[in-house]
Amino acid sequence: MPKQPKIKIGERICRRTDDNKVYMGICIKITEKGIRCKWDDLPSELTTVLLYKSYGEFWEKVSD
């Protein structure tokens, strides 16, 4: 199992897409393989589980 980053429900997340767009959201669920977020304005076709193995590459926790 990939190492889980230290993240809690309710923390802000930013996600980068292949075309270099950045989307913001809030972590709403933590699973064994990744997290699920409620996004501010992310298109619905991109609302997938963010895998822990992609942390730092495609998504990360927003600093306080």
PQR file with spaces between the fields and no chain letter, atoms N, CA, C, O and H, PARSE charges and radii, in Angstrom:
ATOM       1  N    MET     1       0.847   -1.186    0.000 -0.4000 1.5000
ATOM       2  CA   MET     1       0.000    0.000    0.000 -0.0000 2.0000
ATOM       3  C    MET     1       0.889    1.245    0.000  0.5500 1.7000
ATOM       4  O    MET     1       1.848    1.306    0.770 -0.5500 1.4000
ATOM       5  N    PRO     2       0.594    2.241   -0.847 -0.5600 1.5000
ATOM       6  CA   PRO     2       1.386    3.476   -0.862  0.2800 2.0000
ATOM       7  C    PRO     2       1.333    4.171    0.489  0.5500 1.7000
ATOM       8  O    PRO     2       0.341    4.074    1.211 -0.5500 1.4000
ATOM       9  N    LYS     3       2.409    4.871    0.823 -0.4000 1.5000
ATOM      10  CA   LYS     3       2.443    5.607    2.077 -0.0000 2.0000
ATOM      11  C    LYS     3       1.434    6.747    2.021  0.5500 1.7000
ATOM      12  O    LYS     3       1.427    7.541    1.080 -0.5500 1.4000
ATOM      13  H    LYS     3       3.215    4.950    0.236  0.4000 1.0000
ATOM      14  N    GLN     4       0.599    6.815    3.024 -0.4000 1.5000
ATOM      15  CA   GLN     4      -0.449    7.829    3.081 -0.0000 2.0000
ATOM      16  C    GLN     4       0.135    9.150    3.583  0.5500 1.7000
ATOM      17  O    GLN     4       0.733    9.187    4.658 -0.5500 1.4000
ATOM      18  H    GLN     4       0.605    6.170    3.788  0.4000 1.0000
ATOM      19  N    PRO     5      -0.029   10.239    2.816 -0.5600 1.5000
ATOM      20  CA   PRO     5       0.418   11.534    3.328  0.2800 2.0000
ATOM      21  C    PRO     5      -0.420   11.945    4.529  0.5500 1.7000
ATOM      22  O    PRO     5      -1.554   11.491    4.687 -0.5500 1.4000
ATOM      23  N    LYS     6       0.128   12.787    5.358 -0.4000 1.5000
ATOM      24  CA   LYS     6      -0.612   13.249    6.543 -0.0000 2.0000
ATOM      25  C    LYS     6      -1.668   14.250    6.102  0.5500 1.7000
ATOM      26  O    LYS     6      -1.382   15.428    5.887 -0.5500 1.4000
ATOM      27  H    LYS     6       1.049   13.156    5.230  0.4000 1.0000
ATOM      28  N    ILE     7      -2.876   13.764    5.974 -0.4000 1.5000
ATOM      29  CA   ILE     7      -3.992   14.598    5.536 -0.0000 2.0000
ATOM      30  C    ILE     7      -5.233   14.210    6.326  0.5500 1.7000
ATOM      31  O    ILE     7      -5.420   13.047    6.684 -0.5500 1.4000
ATOM      32  H    ILE     7      -3.108   12.807    6.149  0.4000 1.0000
ATOM      33  N    LYS     8      -6.071   15.193    6.590 -0.4000 1.5000
ATOM      34  CA   LYS     8      -7.291   14.956    7.361 -0.0000 2.0000
ATOM      35  C    LYS     8      -8.493   15.435    6.568  0.5500 1.7000
ATOM      36  O    LYS     8      -8.374   16.278    5.679 -0.5500 1.4000
ATOM      37  H    LYS     8      -5.919   16.137    6.299  0.4000 1.0000
ATOM      38  N    ILE     9      -9.640   14.891    6.898 -0.4000 1.5000
ATOM      39  CA   ILE     9     -10.884   15.348    6.284 -0.0000 2.0000
ATOM      40  C    ILE     9     -11.075   16.822    6.616  0.5500 1.7000
ATOM      41  O    ILE     9     -10.882   17.247    7.755 -0.5500 1.4000
ATOM      42  H    ILE     9      -9.738   14.207    7.620  0.4000 1.0000
ATOM      43  N    GLY    10     -11.457   17.590    5.606 -0.4000 1.5000
ATOM      44  CA   GLY    10     -11.677   19.017    5.779 -0.0000 2.0000
ATOM      45  C    GLY    10     -10.491   19.878    5.372  0.5500 1.7000
ATOM      46  O    GLY    10     -10.616   21.101    5.315 -0.5500 1.4000
ATOM      47  H    GLY    10     -11.614   17.245    4.681  0.4000 1.0000
ATOM      48  N    GLU    11      -9.345   19.269    5.088 -0.4000 1.5000
ATOM      49  CA   GLU    11      -8.185   20.052    4.673 -0.0000 2.0000
ATOM      50  C    GLU    11      -8.268   20.387    3.190  0.5500 1.7000
ATOM      51  O    GLU    11      -8.830   19.630    2.398 -0.5500 1.4000
ATOM      52  H    GLU    11      -9.244   18.275    5.135  0.4000 1.0000
ATOM      53  N    ARG    12      -7.696   21.538    2.826 -0.4000 1.5000
ATOM      54  CA   ARG    12      -7.717   22.010    1.435 -0.0000 2.0000
ATOM      55  C    ARG    12      -6.688   21.255    0.602  0.5500 1.7000
ATOM      56  O    ARG    12      -5.586   20.952    1.060 -0.5500 1.4000
ATOM      57  H    ARG    12      -7.239   22.152    3.470  0.4000 1.0000
ATOM      58  N    ILE    13      -7.089   20.958   -0.652 -0.4000 1.5000
ATOM      59  CA   ILE    13      -6.265   20.212   -1.595 -0.0000 2.0000
ATOM      60  C    ILE    13      -6.191   21.013   -2.889  0.5500 1.7000
ATOM      61  O    ILE    13      -7.163   21.662   -3.276 -0.5500 1.4000
ATOM      62  H    ILE    13      -7.984   21.205   -1.024  0.4000 1.0000
ATOM      63  N    CYS    14      -5.037   20.967   -3.561 -0.4000 1.5000
ATOM      64  CA   CYS    14      -4.979   21.506   -4.915 -0.0000 2.0000
ATOM      65  C    CYS    14      -4.571   20.374   -5.853  0.5500 1.7000
ATOM      66  O    CYS    14      -3.746   19.527   -5.509 -0.5500 1.4000
ATOM      67  H    CYS    14      -4.248   20.440   -3.246  0.4000 1.0000
ATOM      68  N    ARG    15      -5.156   20.378   -7.022 -0.4000 1.5000
ATOM      69  CA   ARG    15      -4.916   19.345   -8.028 -0.0000 2.0000
ATOM      70  C    ARG    15      -4.508   20.018   -9.332  0.5500 1.7000
ATOM      71  O    ARG    15      -5.134   20.983   -9.769 -0.5500 1.4000
ATOM      72  H    ARG    15      -5.826   21.065   -7.301  0.4000 1.0000
ATOM      73  N    ARG    16      -3.450   19.497   -9.948 -0.4000 1.5000
ATOM      74  CA   ARG    16      -3.001   19.981  -11.250 -0.0000 2.0000
ATOM      75  C    ARG    16      -3.400   18.977  -12.322  0.5500 1.7000
ATOM      76  O    ARG    16      -3.269   17.768  -12.126 -0.5500 1.4000
ATOM      77  H    ARG    16      -2.942   18.712   -9.593  0.4000 1.0000
ATOM      78  N    THR    17      -3.887   19.479  -13.458 -0.4000 1.5000
ATOM      79  CA   THR    17      -4.266   18.611  -14.567 -0.0000 2.0000
ATOM      80  C    THR    17      -3.150   18.605  -15.612  0.5500 1.7000
ATOM      81  O    THR    17      -2.197   19.377  -15.513 -0.5500 1.4000
ATOM      82  H    THR    17      -3.993   20.461  -13.616  0.4000 1.0000
ATOM      83  N    ASP    18      -3.273   17.737  -16.604 -0.4000 1.5000
ATOM      84  CA   ASP    18      -2.261   17.613  -17.652 -0.0000 2.0000
ATOM      85  C    ASP    18      -2.061   18.907  -18.433  0.5500 1.7000
ATOM      86  O    ASP    18      -0.976   19.149  -18.963 -0.5500 1.4000
ATOM      87  H    ASP    18      -4.048   17.110  -16.685  0.4000 1.0000
ATOM      88  N    ASP    19      -3.091   19.736  -18.508 -0.4000 1.5000
ATOM      89  CA   ASP    19      -2.974   21.007  -19.236 -0.0000 2.0000
ATOM      90  C    ASP    19      -2.610   22.171  -18.307  0.5500 1.7000
ATOM      91  O    ASP    19      -2.861   23.333  -18.628 -0.5500 1.4000
ATOM      92  H    ASP    19      -3.972   19.540  -18.078  0.4000 1.0000
ATOM      93  N    ASN    20      -2.015   21.844  -17.146 -0.4000 1.5000
ATOM      94  CA   ASN    20      -1.488   22.822  -16.183 -0.0000 2.0000
ATOM      95  C    ASN    20      -2.532   23.720  -15.530  0.5500 1.7000
ATOM      96  O    ASN    20      -2.205   24.823  -15.093 -0.5500 1.4000
ATOM      97  H    ASN    20      -1.812   20.901  -16.885  0.4000 1.0000
ATOM      98  N    LYS    21      -3.761   23.276  -15.457 -0.4000 1.5000
ATOM      99  CA   LYS    21      -4.782   24.005  -14.706 -0.0000 2.0000
ATOM     100  C    LYS    21      -4.732   23.518  -13.259  0.5500 1.7000
ATOM     101  O    LYS    21      -4.417   22.358  -12.993 -0.5500 1.4000
ATOM     102  H    LYS    21      -4.027   22.380  -15.812  0.4000 1.0000
ATOM     103  N    VAL    22      -5.045   24.413  -12.338 -0.4000 1.5000
ATOM     104  CA   VAL    22      -5.026   24.080  -10.916 -0.0000 2.0000
ATOM     105  C    VAL    22      -6.438   24.227  -10.365  0.5500 1.7000
ATOM     106  O    VAL    22      -7.103   25.238  -10.591 -0.5500 1.4000
ATOM     107  H    VAL    22      -5.301   25.355  -12.554  0.4000 1.0000
ATOM     108  N    TYR    23      -6.886   23.209   -9.642 -0.4000 1.5000
ATOM     109  CA   TYR    23      -8.213   23.208   -9.043 -0.0000 2.0000
ATOM     110  C    TYR    23      -8.083   23.027   -7.538  0.5500 1.7000
ATOM     111  O    TYR    23      -7.207   22.302   -7.066 -0.5500 1.4000
ATOM     112  H    TYR    23      -6.345   22.387   -9.459  0.4000 1.0000
ATOM     113  N    MET    24      -8.957   23.689   -6.785 -0.4000 1.5000
ATOM     114  CA   MET    24      -8.948   23.626   -5.328 -0.0000 2.0000
ATOM     115  C    MET    24     -10.171   22.864   -4.828  0.5500 1.7000
ATOM     116  O    MET    24     -11.240   22.907   -5.437 -0.5500 1.4000
ATOM     117  H    MET    24      -9.669   24.278   -7.168  0.4000 1.0000
ATOM     118  N    GLY    25      -9.993   22.168   -3.712 -0.4000 1.5000
ATOM     119  CA   GLY    25     -11.095   21.433   -3.123 -0.0000 2.0000
ATOM     120  C    GLY    25     -10.824   21.113   -1.662  0.5500 1.7000
ATOM     121  O    GLY    25      -9.819   21.536   -1.089 -0.5500 1.4000
ATOM     122  H    GLY    25      -9.124   22.133   -3.217  0.4000 1.0000
ATOM     123  N    ILE    26     -11.744   20.356   -1.074 -0.4000 1.5000
ATOM     124  CA   ILE    26     -11.656   19.957    0.330 -0.0000 2.0000
ATOM     125  C    ILE    26     -11.746   18.439    0.395  0.5500 1.7000
ATOM     126  O    ILE    26     -12.593   17.832   -0.260 -0.5500 1.4000
ATOM     127  H    ILE    26     -12.560   20.013   -1.539  0.4000 1.0000
ATOM     128  N    CYS    27     -10.876   17.832    1.181 -0.4000 1.5000
ATOM     129  CA   CYS    27     -10.896   16.375    1.377 -0.0000 2.0000
ATOM     130  C    CYS    27     -12.175   15.994    2.123  0.5500 1.7000
ATOM     131  O    CYS    27     -12.453   16.524    3.199 -0.5500 1.4000
ATOM     132  H    CYS    27     -10.188   18.325    1.713  0.4000 1.0000
ATOM     133  N    ILE    28     -12.961   15.061    1.539 -0.4000 1.5000
ATOM     134  CA   ILE    28     -14.202   14.642    2.196 -0.0000 2.0000
ATOM     135  C    ILE    28     -14.197   13.157    2.575  0.5500 1.7000
ATOM     136  O    ILE    28     -15.045   12.710    3.348 -0.5500 1.4000
ATOM     137  H    ILE    28     -12.735   14.631    0.665  0.4000 1.0000
ATOM     138  N    LYS    29     -13.232   12.387    2.025 -0.4000 1.5000
ATOM     139  CA   LYS    29     -13.190   10.962    2.341 -0.0000 2.0000
ATOM     140  C    LYS    29     -11.769   10.455    2.182  0.5500 1.7000
ATOM     141  O    LYS    29     -11.074   10.823    1.235 -0.5500 1.4000
ATOM     142  H    LYS    29     -12.543   12.751    1.397  0.4000 1.0000
ATOM     143  N    ILE    30     -11.337    9.607    3.110 -0.4000 1.5000
ATOM     144  CA   ILE    30     -10.022    8.992    3.041 -0.0000 2.0000
ATOM     145  C    ILE    30     -10.226    7.495    2.862  0.5500 1.7000
ATOM     146  O    ILE    30     -10.926    6.857    3.650 -0.5500 1.4000
ATOM     147  H    ILE    30     -11.901    9.308    3.879  0.4000 1.0000
ATOM     148  N    THR    31      -9.609    6.934    1.817 -0.4000 1.5000
ATOM     149  CA   THR    31      -9.733    5.508    1.544 -0.0000 2.0000
ATOM     150  C    THR    31      -8.369    4.836    1.694  0.5500 1.7000
ATOM     151  O    THR    31      -7.381    5.484    2.039 -0.5500 1.4000
ATOM     152  H    THR    31      -9.041    7.452    1.177  0.4000 1.0000
ATOM     153  N    GLU    32      -8.330    3.551    1.435 -0.4000 1.5000
ATOM     154  CA   GLU    32      -7.079    2.801    1.540 -0.0000 2.0000
ATOM     155  C    GLU    32      -6.058    3.245    0.490  0.5500 1.7000
ATOM     156  O    GLU    32      -4.856    3.253    0.755 -0.5500 1.4000
ATOM     157  H    GLU    32      -9.133    3.024    1.155  0.4000 1.0000
ATOM     158  N    LYS    33      -6.534    3.614   -0.697 -0.4000 1.5000
ATOM     159  CA   LYS    33      -5.630    3.944   -1.800 -0.0000 2.0000
ATOM     160  C    LYS    33      -5.491    5.432   -2.085  0.5500 1.7000
ATOM     161  O    LYS    33      -4.556    5.843   -2.773 -0.5500 1.4000
ATOM     162  H    LYS    33      -7.510    3.608   -0.913  0.4000 1.0000
ATOM     163  N    GLY    34      -6.412    6.250   -1.564 -0.4000 1.5000
ATOM     164  CA   GLY    34      -6.353    7.673   -1.879 -0.0000 2.0000
ATOM     165  C    GLY    34      -7.418    8.457   -1.140  0.5500 1.7000
ATOM     166  O    GLY    34      -7.985    7.998   -0.148 -0.5500 1.4000
ATOM     167  H    GLY    34      -7.171    5.916   -1.006  0.4000 1.0000
ATOM     168  N    ILE    35      -7.679    9.664   -1.654 -0.4000 1.5000
ATOM     169  CA   ILE    35      -8.687   10.521   -1.033 -0.0000 2.0000
ATOM     170  C    ILE    35      -9.707   10.957   -2.078  0.5500 1.7000
ATOM     171  O    ILE    35      -9.436   10.958   -3.278 -0.5500 1.4000
ATOM     172  H    ILE    35      -7.219   10.037   -2.460  0.4000 1.0000
ATOM     173  N    ARG    36     -10.876   11.321   -1.593 -0.4000 1.5000
ATOM     174  CA   ARG    36     -11.908   11.894   -2.447 -0.0000 2.0000
ATOM     175  C    ARG    36     -12.167   13.304   -1.947  0.5500 1.7000
ATOM     176  O    ARG    36     -12.169   13.563   -0.743 -0.5500 1.4000
ATOM     177  H    ARG    36     -11.097   11.320   -0.618  0.4000 1.0000
ATOM     178  N    CYS    37     -12.388   14.223   -2.903 -0.4000 1.5000
ATOM     179  CA   CYS    37     -12.549   15.630   -2.548 -0.0000 2.0000
ATOM     180  C    CYS    37     -13.839   16.202   -3.101  0.5500 1.7000
ATOM     181  O    CYS    37     -14.405   15.700   -4.072 -0.5500 1.4000
ATOM     182  H    CYS    37     -12.386   14.013   -3.880  0.4000 1.0000
ATOM     183  N    LYS    38     -14.286   17.273   -2.451 -0.4000 1.5000
ATOM     184  CA   LYS    38     -15.377   18.100   -2.974 -0.0000 2.0000
ATOM     185  C    LYS    38     -14.687   19.318   -3.575  0.5500 1.7000
ATOM     186  O    LYS    38     -14.042   20.091   -2.866 -0.5500 1.4000
ATOM     187  H    LYS    38     -13.826   17.680   -1.662  0.4000 1.0000
ATOM     188  N    TRP    39     -14.828   19.482   -4.887 -0.4000 1.5000
ATOM     189  CA   TRP    39     -14.092   20.504   -5.614 -0.0000 2.0000
ATOM     190  C    TRP    39     -14.880   21.798   -5.739  0.5500 1.7000
ATOM     191  O    TRP    39     -16.109   21.782   -5.812 -0.5500 1.4000
ATOM     192  H    TRP    39     -15.351   18.854   -5.463  0.4000 1.0000
ATOM     193  N    ASP    40     -14.168   22.916   -5.763 -0.4000 1.5000
ATOM     194  CA   ASP    40     -14.788   24.221   -5.935 -0.0000 2.0000
ATOM     195  C    ASP    40     -15.345   24.377   -7.346  0.5500 1.7000
ATOM     196  O    ASP    40     -16.470   24.845   -7.520 -0.5500 1.4000
ATOM     197  H    ASP    40     -13.170   22.929   -5.703  0.4000 1.0000
ATOM     198  N    ASP    41     -14.556   23.984   -8.367 -0.4000 1.5000
ATOM     199  CA   ASP    41     -14.991   24.184   -9.757 -0.0000 2.0000
ATOM     200  C    ASP    41     -14.410   23.160  -10.734  0.5500 1.7000
ATOM     201  O    ASP    41     -14.287   23.451  -11.924 -0.5500 1.4000
ATOM     202  H    ASP    41     -13.642   23.603   -8.226  0.4000 1.0000
ATOM     203  N    LEU    42     -14.058   21.991  -10.262 -0.4000 1.5000
ATOM     204  CA   LEU    42     -13.488   20.953  -11.121 -0.0000 2.0000
ATOM     205  C    LEU    42     -14.584   20.306  -11.967  0.5500 1.7000
ATOM     206  O    LEU    42     -15.634   19.950  -11.433 -0.5500 1.4000
ATOM     207  H    LEU    42     -14.157   21.755   -9.295  0.4000 1.0000
ATOM     208  N    PRO    43     -14.361   20.145  -13.286 -0.5600 1.5000
ATOM     209  CA   PRO    43     -15.358   19.463  -14.130  0.2800 2.0000
ATOM     210  C    PRO    43     -15.637   18.048  -13.604  0.5500 1.7000
ATOM     211  O    PRO    43     -14.719   17.356  -13.164 -0.5500 1.4000
ATOM     212  N    SER    44     -16.888   17.627  -13.652 -0.4000 1.5000
ATOM     213  CA   SER    44     -17.286   16.351  -13.056 -0.0000 2.0000
ATOM     214  C    SER    44     -16.543   15.151  -13.634  0.5500 1.7000
ATOM     215  O    SER    44     -16.353   14.159  -12.931 -0.5500 1.4000
ATOM     216  H    SER    44     -17.634   18.189  -14.009  0.4000 1.0000
ATOM     217  N    GLU    45     -16.116   15.214  -14.898 -0.4000 1.5000
ATOM     218  CA   GLU    45     -15.403   14.076  -15.481 -0.0000 2.0000
ATOM     219  C    GLU    45     -14.007   13.884  -14.883  0.5500 1.7000
ATOM     220  O    GLU    45     -13.383   12.845  -15.099 -0.5500 1.4000
ATOM     221  H    GLU    45     -16.271   16.020  -15.470  0.4000 1.0000
ATOM     222  N    LEU    46     -13.519   14.863  -14.142 -0.4000 1.5000
ATOM     223  CA   LEU    46     -12.205   14.749  -13.510 -0.0000 2.0000
ATOM     224  C    LEU    46     -12.288   14.417  -12.023  0.5500 1.7000
ATOM     225  O    LEU    46     -11.255   14.349  -11.357 -0.5500 1.4000
ATOM     226  H    LEU    46     -14.026   15.706  -13.967  0.4000 1.0000
ATOM     227  N    THR    47     -13.489   14.209  -11.487 -0.4000 1.5000
ATOM     228  CA   THR    47     -13.642   13.947  -10.052 -0.0000 2.0000
ATOM     229  C    THR    47     -13.408   12.477   -9.756  0.5500 1.7000
ATOM     230  O    THR    47     -14.343   11.679   -9.689 -0.5500 1.4000
ATOM     231  H    THR    47     -14.328   14.265  -12.028  0.4000 1.0000
ATOM     232  N    THR    48     -12.152   12.142   -9.583 -0.4000 1.5000
ATOM     233  CA   THR    48     -11.750   10.774   -9.286 -0.0000 2.0000
ATOM     234  C    THR    48     -11.063   10.738   -7.931  0.5500 1.7000
ATOM     235  O    THR    48     -10.795   11.778   -7.330 -0.5500 1.4000
ATOM     236  H    THR    48     -11.393   12.790   -9.638  0.4000 1.0000
ATOM     237  N    VAL    49     -10.780    9.536   -7.457 -0.4000 1.5000
ATOM     238  CA   VAL    49      -9.997    9.393   -6.234 -0.0000 2.0000
ATOM     239  C    VAL    49      -8.564    9.817   -6.537  0.5500 1.7000
ATOM     240  O    VAL    49      -7.978    9.382   -7.529 -0.5500 1.4000
ATOM     241  H    VAL    49     -10.997    8.690   -7.946  0.4000 1.0000
ATOM     242  N    LEU    50      -8.003   10.668   -5.681 -0.4000 1.5000
ATOM     243  CA   LEU    50      -6.608   11.074   -5.837 -0.0000 2.0000
ATOM     244  C    LEU    50      -5.750   10.040   -5.102  0.5500 1.7000
ATOM     245  O    LEU    50      -5.835    9.910   -3.881 -0.5500 1.4000
ATOM     246  H    LEU    50      -8.479   11.022   -4.876  0.4000 1.0000
ATOM     247  N    LEU    51      -4.934    9.317   -5.843 -0.4000 1.5000
ATOM     248  CA   LEU    51      -4.140    8.242   -5.271 -0.0000 2.0000
ATOM     249  C    LEU    51      -2.957    8.788   -4.483  0.5500 1.7000
ATOM     250  O    LEU    51      -2.347    9.787   -4.866 -0.5500 1.4000
ATOM     251  H    LEU    51      -4.864    9.423   -6.835  0.4000 1.0000
ATOM     252  N    TYR    52      -2.639    8.115   -3.369 -0.4000 1.5000
ATOM     253  CA   TYR    52      -1.505    8.534   -2.549 -0.0000 2.0000
ATOM     254  C    TYR    52      -0.210    8.530   -3.348  0.5500 1.7000
ATOM     255  O    TYR    52       0.656    9.378   -3.128 -0.5500 1.4000
ATOM     256  H    TYR    52      -3.134    7.303   -3.058  0.4000 1.0000
ATOM     257  N    LYS    53      -0.066    7.572   -4.285 -0.4000 1.5000
ATOM     258  CA   LYS    53       1.178    7.484   -5.061 -0.0000 2.0000
ATOM     259  C    LYS    53       1.370    8.696   -5.981  0.5500 1.7000
ATOM     260  O    LYS    53       2.481    8.937   -6.452 -0.5500 1.4000
ATOM     261  H    LYS    53      -0.769    6.884   -4.463  0.4000 1.0000
ATOM     262  N    SER    54       0.307    9.457   -6.242 -0.4000 1.5000
ATOM     263  CA   SER    54       0.394   10.649   -7.089 -0.0000 2.0000
ATOM     264  C    SER    54       0.621   11.930   -6.287  0.5500 1.7000
ATOM     265  O    SER    54       0.694   13.016   -6.861 -0.5500 1.4000
ATOM     266  H    SER    54      -0.596    9.261   -5.859  0.4000 1.0000
ATOM     267  N    TYR    55       0.733   11.804   -4.959 -0.4000 1.5000
ATOM     268  CA   TYR    55       0.913   12.978   -4.111 -0.0000 2.0000
ATOM     269  C    TYR    55       2.215   13.683   -4.481  0.5500 1.7000
ATOM     270  O    TYR    55       3.254   13.040   -4.635 -0.5500 1.4000
ATOM     271  H    TYR    55       0.673   10.921   -4.494  0.4000 1.0000
ATOM     272  N    GLY    56       2.155   14.996   -4.622 -0.4000 1.5000
ATOM     273  CA   GLY    56       3.327   15.779   -4.983 -0.0000 2.0000
ATOM     274  C    GLY    56       3.509   15.923   -6.484  0.5500 1.7000
ATOM     275  O    GLY    56       4.134   16.875   -6.950 -0.5500 1.4000
ATOM     276  H    GLY    56       1.312   15.518   -4.497  0.4000 1.0000
ATOM     277  N    GLU    57       2.963   14.980   -7.241 -0.4000 1.5000
ATOM     278  CA   GLU    57       3.060   15.037   -8.699 -0.0000 2.0000
ATOM     279  C    GLU    57       1.816   15.680   -9.304  0.5500 1.7000
ATOM     280  O    GLU    57       1.925   16.593  -10.122 -0.5500 1.4000
ATOM     281  H    GLU    57       2.455   14.207   -6.862  0.4000 1.0000
ATOM     282  N    PHE    58       0.634   15.207   -8.904 -0.4000 1.5000
ATOM     283  CA   PHE    58      -0.627   15.719   -9.452 -0.0000 2.0000
ATOM     284  C    PHE    58      -1.462   16.475   -8.425  0.5500 1.7000
ATOM     285  O    PHE    58      -2.303   17.297   -8.790 -0.5500 1.4000
ATOM     286  H    PHE    58       0.546   14.465   -8.240  0.4000 1.0000
ATOM     287  N    TRP    59      -1.235   16.202   -7.151 -0.4000 1.5000
ATOM     288  CA   TRP    59      -2.024   16.870   -6.121 -0.0000 2.0000
ATOM     289  C    TRP    59      -1.209   17.007   -4.857  0.5500 1.7000
ATOM     290  O    TRP    59      -0.226   16.295   -4.649 -0.5500 1.4000
ATOM     291  H    TRP    59      -0.552   15.535   -6.855  0.4000 1.0000
ATOM     292  N    GLU    60      -1.635   17.941   -4.007 -0.4000 1.5000
ATOM     293  CA   GLU    60      -0.970   18.133   -2.723 -0.0000 2.0000
ATOM     294  C    GLU    60      -1.876   18.895   -1.765  0.5500 1.7000
ATOM     295  O    GLU    60      -2.852   19.526   -2.171 -0.5500 1.4000
ATOM     296  H    GLU    60      -2.434   18.519   -4.176  0.4000 1.0000
ATOM     297  N    LYS    61      -1.531   18.819   -0.499 -0.4000 1.5000
ATOM     298  CA   LYS    61      -2.265   19.548    0.524 -0.0000 2.0000
ATOM     299  C    LYS    61      -1.841   21.015    0.454  0.5500 1.7000
ATOM     300  O    LYS    61      -0.668   21.320    0.242 -0.5500 1.4000
ATOM     301  H    LYS    61      -0.738   18.307   -0.169  0.4000 1.0000
ATOM     302  N    VAL    62      -2.796   21.909    0.630 -0.4000 1.5000
ATOM     303  CA   VAL    62      -2.510   23.340    0.616 -0.0000 2.0000
ATOM     304  C    VAL    62      -2.012   23.742    1.997  0.5500 1.7000
ATOM     305  O    VAL    62      -2.620   23.382    3.006 -0.5500 1.4000
ATOM     306  H    VAL    62      -3.749   21.661    0.802  0.4000 1.0000
ATOM     307  N    SER    63      -0.927   24.474    2.048 -0.4000 1.5000
ATOM     308  CA   SER    63      -0.368   24.930    3.325 -0.0000 2.0000
ATOM     309  C    SER    63      -1.319   25.890    4.016  0.5500 1.7000
ATOM     310  O    SER    63      -2.042   26.654    3.376 -0.5500 1.4000
ATOM     311  H    SER    63      -0.433   24.766    1.229  0.4000 1.0000
ATOM     312  N    ASP    64      -1.300   25.833    5.318 -0.4000 1.5000
ATOM     313  CA   ASP    64      -2.140   26.743    6.111 -0.0000 2.0000
ATOM     314  C    ASP    64      -1.599   28.156    6.069  0.5500 1.7000
ATOM     315  O    ASP    64      -2.176   29.057    6.679 -0.5500 1.4000
ATOM     316  H    ASP    64      -0.713   25.213    5.838  0.4000 1.0000
